[in-house]
Amino acid sequence: MCSRSFLLCVLGIIAVVNGKPMLSLSLITLRKVDSLIEISGHLHNTGQFLVFRADREAKIRVNITGGPLAYHYQFEEIYIHYGMDDGHGSEHRINNYAFPAEIQVYGFNAELYHNMSEAQHKSQGLVAISLMVQLGETLNPELQIITSVFNKVIYRGDTAPVRYLSLKSLLPDTTGYMTYEGSTTHPGCWETAVWLILNKPIYITARELYALRKLMQGPSTTPKAPLGNNSRPLQGLHYRTVRTNIDFAKRGNAKCPSMAQDMHYRDDFFLPANTWRDDGSLSHNVV
């Protein structure tokens, strides 16, 4: 499934690190995703995407700060992109490696703008945190809160409540990330997002991935095609700079003396899914 409105996204960027230079700067750690707050909202099958939106009437909101972010961002929604097979599904690729799915966490600049609708049109308006989703034996516990209602959003227009989701616990256990400035990947593809691609995946089981692939584009009367394969076509970097705070020298098997501005990702940077290492890190095979 690929909506015609995806054609509006040609100016956007889907990060590709494929033997290309990546500037390694001393970016600070993403300082804060409010950890003690559990949020509630609704999961929607829009016929194009699976989207979780936080309840607007909630008195307490989750804030995202630090890292490359100059402002406080307020969490608003989650988009789930996935493929109908394990070989593709994520919108970001590293060294042309695609994950089975990708979860994108969006927030808006709450210091400068009143809401998501206003911020998405404005400079520094949005933050988008990309979580690569890898096939594994154990499901991320917070992701399970979302996957448990997949059977209630099978058709377009279906909505299901999701309660007590901890955004902090949904994120992988890493302080490393890559970042660039680009666009949202769903229509209208606003060029106002600061992207962070975290340096470890989260995991989903084959059972939950199977349930995800049973979702449909149409209503129950005319289900149409499966909802999967709902990723935007891969885009080039368009001369944008991808930066990182990943210090490759911290790993015992690394030969790099320190981070440097001429750091390159090697062609063997990523391992195939069936040889994924136990630490779950995306930063493998750098020498």
Secondary structure, 3 states (H helix, E strand, C coil): CCCHHHHHHCCCCCCEECCCECEECCCCCCCEECCCCCEEEEEEECCCCEEEEECCCCCCCCEEECCCCCCCEEEEEEEEEECCCCCCCCCCEECCECCCEEEEEEEEECCCCCCHHHHCCCCCCEEEEEEEEEECCCCCHHHHHHHCCHHHCCCCCCEEEEEEECHHHHCCCCCCEEEEEECCCCCCCCCCEEEEEECCCEEECHHHHHHHCCCECCCCCCCCCECCCCCCCCCCCCCCCCEECCCHHHCCCCCCCCCCCCCECCCCCCCCHHHCCCCCCCCCCCC
